[in-house]
Amino acid sequence: MAHLRAPVTRRERQRQATYDEIVEVSSALLDEGADLSLRAVAGRMGMTAPALYRYVASYQQLVDLVAFELDKAATAEWEQAAARFPEDDPAGRLAVACVRFRHWALSRPHQFALVFANPIAEADTERRELLTLATSGHYFTDLLWDIWEKYRFPYPRLDELDPVIRESVLDPLIPAKAEHIDPAERGLLWIYMRAWSALYGVVTLESTGHCDPRVIASGQLFRAVILDWLGPLGLDGERARLTAIIDEELARTPA
């Protein structure tokens, strides 16, 4: 017999609607270039700051809530765009998702900064738990796993890794599924970390303007970084097709 879910109460629906409005208002403030604060959010919602404290008790709780939800919503858009390629083509999906990630960062730089420039404290804090639950991180690393299953690209053995890296892949604090990977094969997580660092690094440089504006406008630095990773991911045989996908997406989503 199936378990019946308890009905959601009117009070619970109202509370969730308030959380949704907090995120919506915060997103609008960020897109306007305004400072995000409890007072600003409360004022935009027609509430007093003390009333808002019933939902977010501190500025950091506000940032964590908004960052998590913005990341989740943005990832859903990349996933929808990438779904024009079938599940058995994770390389095609990854090519689309990487470009859509860049487009989001360039078109909504304040949202990007809140989500990805939000300091994380010690490993045993709630903030670290939020990081490891990041929707975008799971989406990208799931695609990397699917690519590995299909193309079997090489990754380092544990005894080839620096001791600190070996410890970090055996006890990962990254937004990636690892339970299904045998501990002896966790060198794959080092590929996850390095690939994400390359994507995040170039997109952050562009989104924050720490790069020649002509290079940003052309998309050529981003393009070169992504293409440099085709070999390590076992995708050299797909280079022409994936380059065409990347170029099509760059043309489709202007910086």
Secondary structure, 3 states (H helix, E strand, C coil): CCCCCCCCCHHHHHHHHHHHHHHHHHHHHHHCCCCCCHHHHHHHHCCCHHHHCCCCCCHHHHHHHHHHHHHHHHHHHHHHHHCCCCCCCHHHHHHHHHHHHHHHHHHCHHHHHHHHCCCCCCCCCHHHHHHHCCHHHHHHHHHHHHHHHHHCCCCCCHHHCCHHHHHHHHCCCCCCCCCCCCHHHCHHHHHHHHHHHHHHHHHHHHHCCCCCHHHHHHCHHHHHHHHHCCCCCCCHHHHHHHHHHHHHHHHHCCC
